[in-house]
Amino acid sequence: MAAAAAIRWCAVVSAVILFSLLISPSTAIYCDEDDCYDLLGVTQSANASEIKKAYYKLSLKHHPDKNPDPESKKLFVKIANAYEILKDEDTRAQYDYAIEHPEEVFYNTARYYQAYYGHKTDTRAVLIGLLLVLSAFQYLNQWTRYNQAIEMVKKTPAYKNKLRALELERSGGTTNKKKSNKQMNKKLEEDFSKELDLQIKGAEMPSVWELVGVRFVLLPYTIGKLLLWSGCWFWRYKVKKAPYSWEDASYLTQRSLGASLDAWRTVDDATKEDLVYRRLWEKPNLESYMSEMRKESKRRR
């Protein structure tokens, strides 16, 4: 519920911002609703010297040190902002373009923020902020999916049967049929949920180590570890021609079968030993095994 509310809130804020951009002229981001040239009392064709002269003349009149009037102070802020925009050739060119093309709202807005904040923003800070935001959304999404999956599992007969079995085990084979039994069941269900490691494929419990931000930080370590592992593998099995260890043979078997690590862990030891013994990483052995599996499947039908 909290996640859904957060998503709805973000959508509303985004819609408001988008709407405000659409209904506001693109020149408003420079001098609000005023015209920068009008604030300085010059025309659009004025040169840099004329703009500078007009600014100094107005600043002497409206500077807070010269004029204590609050309205004059507000006007001075606007004048100073207009001068900052028009004194720079690039920024002035962007402003002139926005005047001539007011319909290009998004383009003019992007150019404005790039000019004013692009050079002031540390790329590393932007990257860190992006990774933090992505990681937060990823973690929130994983928790939502996991909780939804857990709630679905709790409604299945298999889960309820295990819950009853746990209740019988703790009560010594007898069930309490009193009124407080419902409360007891609820407590037992909470205990059982904590004891049972409900790892559901496609909706696993969130892990900090799986977040995109953490993975990015650990990327050099991960690459180094992979290169070291590949080098050791090549030296041991390609150069020295050593026999595969049980762990490595198990890895090759798992990869040959296209099984995930979680699925491979659920296979019993006897089956694993048989599969490793077959050397399925060798193509003829794998083809023979797959043929056996297809025949077995047809026979069972």
Salt bridges, closest charged atoms under 4 A:
ASP34 OD2 - LYS78 NZ 3.26
ASP65 OD2 - HIS63 ND1 3.62
GLU71 OE2 - LYS74 NZ 3.85
GLU84 OE2 - LYS87 NZ 3.27
ASP122 OD2 - ARG124 NH2 3.06
ASP191 OD2 - ARG170 NH1 3.32
ASP191 OD2 - LYS187 NZ 3.33
GLU195 OE2 - ARG170 NH2 2.24
GLU210 OE1 - ARG215 NH2 2.27
ASP248 OD2 - ARG236 NH1 3.60
ASP262 OD1 - ARG265 NH1 3.77
ASP274 OD2 - ARG278 NE 3.29
GLU282 OE2 - ARG279 NH2 2.98
GLU292 OE1 - ARG278 NH1 3.25
GLU296 OE2 - ARG299 NH2 2.53
GLU296 OE2 - ARG300 NE 3.19
